[in-house]
Each structure stands twice: as C-alpha cells, then as structure tokens.
C-alpha cells in the first residue's frame, strides 16, 4: 500500500473535484445542447463529439473515484453514492462541492 501524506491527499481530492465538475458539465452539454441539436436540427455530429468527451470524462471520474477511495480509505457507502452520482445529470456538481469541503477541513 502506498502511503500518502496530507499534501498528496489534497492533490488527489482537488483532481477528483476538477474531474467531477468537468464530467458534470459534459453531461449537461450532452443532454441540453447536443441531444436537442441532433433531434431538432439534424446535427448528429454534436452527440458524437460531446458524447466521446463525456465518455472519456466519465471513465476518468470512475478511475479517480476508485483511486481516491482506496488511498483515503473511504467507506463503501461513499464510493457507491459517488458512483451513482455520475449517472445523474447534476449530481457530479454536488460531489465536487462535498470534495471541496473535505479539502478545506
């Protein structure tokens, strides 16, 4: 097991907060801009590119979530809650806010 000091914890939490925010933004752009353009303006390219970016950010979110959980020894309940949050449109923004509060305390 890799020992992380407090500065490493903070760095990993900041990175997770940034990924969470970006994943939330990409999800909102996909749902509110790309999907309507696909179906109402016949522009399916937007879904392709925004969907690809969202997928990459989703994978980064999940990997960072598992890494932070293992390093900081988060409870399984937090892991499951944050994982489910990745599937709900605005929930990643709440995750980001909670993680930022952890950094401040």
C-alpha positions as CSV (number, residue, x, y, z in Angstrom):
1,X,0.0,0.0,0.0
2,X,1.3,3.4,-0.9
3,X,1.5,5.9,1.9
4,X,0.2,9.3,1.1
5,X,0.9,12.4,3.2
6,X,-1.7,15.1,3.6
7,X,-0.5,17.1,0.6
8,X,-0.9,14.1,-1.6
9,X,-4.5,13.6,-0.3
10,X,-5.3,17.2,-1.0
11,X,-3.8,16.9,-4.5
12,X,-5.9,13.8,-5.3
13,X,-9.1,15.4,-3.9
14,X,-8.5,18.5,-6.0
15,X,-8.1,16.4,-9.1
16,X,-11.2,14.4,-8.3
17,X,-13.2,17.7,-7.8
18,X,-12.0,19.0,-11.1
19,X,-12.9,15.8,-12.9
20,X,-16.3,15.7,-11.2
21,X,-17.0,19.3,-12.3
22,X,-15.9,18.6,-15.9
23,X,-17.9,15.4,-16.1
24,X,-21.0,17.2,-14.8
25,X,-20.5,20.0,-17.4
26,X,-20.0,17.5,-20.2
27,X,-23.2,15.6,-19.2
28,X,-25.2,18.8,-19.2
29,X,-23.9,19.9,-22.6
30,X,-24.7,16.4,-23.9
31,X,-28.3,16.5,-22.6
32,X,-29.1,20.2,-23.1
33,X,-27.3,21.1,-26.3
34,X,-26.0,18.1,-28.3
35,X,-29.1,15.9,-28.0
36,X,-31.6,18.7,-28.9
37,X,-29.3,19.6,-31.9
38,X,-29.3,16.0,-33.0
39,X,-33.1,15.6,-33.0
40,X,-34.3,19.1,-33.7
41,X,-31.7,20.5,-36.0
42,X,-30.5,17.2,-37.6
43,X,-26.9,17.7,-36.4
44,X,-25.8,14.2,-35.1
45,X,-22.1,15.2,-35.1
46,X,-22.5,17.1,-31.8
47,X,-23.6,14.0,-30.0
48,X,-20.7,12.1,-31.4
49,X,-18.0,14.5,-30.2
50,X,-19.6,15.6,-27.0
51,X,-20.5,12.0,-26.2
52,X,-17.0,10.9,-26.8
53,X,-15.7,13.7,-24.4
54,X,-18.3,12.9,-21.8
55,X,-17.4,9.2,-22.0
56,X,-13.7,9.9,-21.5
57,X,-14.5,12.2,-18.5
58,X,-16.8,9.5,-17.1
59,X,-14.0,6.9,-17.2
60,X,-11.6,9.4,-15.6
61,X,-14.2,10.1,-12.9
62,X,-14.7,6.4,-12.1
63,X,-10.9,5.7,-12.1
64,X,-10.2,8.7,-9.9
65,X,-13.1,7.7,-7.6
66,X,-11.7,4.2,-7.1
67,X,-8.2,5.6,-6.6
68,X,-9.2,8.2,-4.0
69,X,-11.4,5.6,-2.3
70,X,-8.5,3.2,-1.9
71,X,-6.0,5.8,-0.9
72,X,-8.2,7.7,1.6
73,X,-10.0,4.5,2.8
74,X,-13.4,6.0,2.1
75,X,-16.4,3.9,3.2
76,X,-18.1,1.7,0.7
77,X,-21.3,3.8,1.0
78,X,-19.4,6.9,-0.2
79,X,-18.0,5.0,-3.1
80,X,-21.4,3.8,-4.2
81,X,-23.1,7.2,-3.7
82,X,-20.4,9.0,-5.8
83,X,-20.6,6.3,-8.4
84,X,-24.3,6.6,-8.7
85,X,-23.9,10.4,-8.9
86,X,-22.0,10.0,-12.2
87,X,-25.3,8.8,-13.8
88,X,-27.4,11.7,-12.6
89,X,-27.2,15.0,-14.6
90,X,-26.4,17.5,-11.8
91,X,-25.1,15.2,-9.1
92,X,-21.4,15.5,-10.0
93,X,-21.7,19.2,-9.1
94,X,-22.8,18.1,-5.6
95,X,-19.9,15.6,-5.4
96,X,-17.5,18.4,-6.4
97,X,-18.8,20.7,-3.6
98,X,-18.5,17.9,-1.0
99,X,-15.0,17.1,-2.0
100,X,-14.0,20.8,-1.9
101,X,-15.4,20.9,1.7
102,X,-13.2,17.9,2.6
103,X,-10.2,19.8,1.3
104,X,-11.0,22.9,3.4
105,X,-11.4,20.9,6.6
